[in-house]
Each structure stands twice: as C-alpha cells, then as structure tokens.
Amino acid sequence: MAKQLTVRWTEQALDSFEDIVLQLIKKWNYKIAQDFKVDVQELITRLENNSKLCPPSKIKKLRKCVIHKNASLIYRIKSNTIELITFIDNRADHNY
C-alpha cells in the first residue's frame, strides 16, 4: 500500500476557500456552503491516497480538480506533500 501524503494549505488556498464559502452562504445558504466544505474534504482525502487523481493544469507542475461546475482546486505535488495552491471560480477567466 502506498504511503499517504501530507496536505499543506497555502495562505492563498485558505483565503480563496474562505471566499468561496462566504459567497455560497451569501448567495445560497449555509447548507450549500457546508456541502461544498464536505466535497472539498472528500477530495483532499482522495488526493492523499492518489496525488495524481486530477489532470495536469495548463501551468507546468500544477494540477486542477473540478469540485463543482463553478469551483476548482489547484494543487501541486512536492515530494511527500500535496500543496493546495488556490481555489478558483471556473466562471472567471483563469490561466490554470
């Protein structure tokens, strides 16, 4: 069995995650925001066991996971660590 990787959140990942959660609460409700948090945690758990779960992004050495049609996670693999870079709104123009 492969060794489980460590997950490290960057400051940008923490900030962008919080921004999305607050937007969901404001636009929809607390339940939708809570569902998003659960989806992110489940994705992180899967990444810990399979770091290449999500396809490479347009930027070298980064990977992009679509969490929801409107939100994605950008991350990279650094030795035994999965570094969460940022969460993005898929409706905006990004180079990821």
C-alpha positions in Angstrom: 0.0 0.0 0.0 1.3 3.4 -1.0 2.2 5.9 1.7 -0.4 8.6 2.4 0.8 12.1 1.5 0.6 15.1 3.7 -1.6 18.0 2.7 -0.4 21.6 3.2 -2.7 24.6 2.6 -1.1 27.8 1.3 -2.3 31.1 2.6 -3.8 31.7 -0.8 -5.7 28.4 -0.7 -7.1 29.2 2.8 -8.2 32.7 1.7 -9.7 31.6 -1.6 -11.5 28.7 0.1 -13.0 31.0 2.7 -14.0 33.5 0.0 -15.9 30.8 -1.9 -17.6 29.5 1.3 -18.7 33.1 2.2 -20.0 33.6 -1.3 -22.0 30.4 -1.1 -23.6 31.4 2.2 -24.4 34.9 0.9 -25.8 33.8 -2.4 -27.4 30.5 -1.4 -27.4 29.3 2.2 -25.3 27.7 4.9 -26.3 24.1 3.8 -24.8 24.7 0.3 -21.6 26.1 1.8 -21.4 23.1 4.2 -21.9 20.7 1.3 -19.0 22.4 -0.5 -16.8 22.0 2.5 -17.6 18.3 2.7 -16.9 17.9 -1.1 -13.5 19.6 -0.6 -12.6 17.4 2.4 -13.6 14.2 0.5 -11.5 15.4 -2.4 -8.5 16.1 -0.2 -8.8 12.6 1.4 -8.8 11.0 -2.1 -5.8 13.1 -3.1 -3.9 11.9 0.0 -4.2 8.4 -1.4 -3.8 9.3 -5.1 -1.9 12.5 -5.7 -2.3 12.3 -9.5 -6.1 11.9 -9.3 -6.7 15.2 -11.1 -5.3 16.1 -14.5 -2.4 18.5 -15.1 -3.4 22.1 -15.5 -2.1 24.5 -18.2 0.6 25.6 -15.8 3.5 23.2 -15.6 3.7 21.1 -12.4 0.2 22.1 -11.2 -3.0 20.0 -11.2 -6.6 21.1 -11.4 -9.6 19.3 -9.7 -13.1 20.4 -10.6 -15.0 20.3 -7.3 -18.2 21.7 -8.8 -19.0 23.2 -12.2 -18.3 26.6 -10.7 -15.2 25.8 -8.5 -11.9 24.1 -8.8 -8.8 23.3 -6.7 -5.3 24.0 -8.0 -2.6 22.0 -6.3 0.9 20.6 -6.8 2.9 17.6 -5.6 6.1 18.4 -3.8 7.9 15.2 -2.7 5.6 13.7 0.0 3.3 16.7 0.2 0.2 17.9 -1.7 0.4 21.6 -1.6 -3.1 23.2 -2.1 -2.4 26.4 -4.1 -5.8 28.1 -4.6 -9.5 27.6 -5.2 -10.8 29.3 -8.3 -14.2 30.3 -9.7 -14.5 28.4 -13.0 -16.7 31.1 -14.4 -13.9 33.6 -14.3 -11.0 33.8 -16.8 -8.0 31.9 -15.4 -4.8 30.6 -16.8 -5.0 27.3 -14.8 
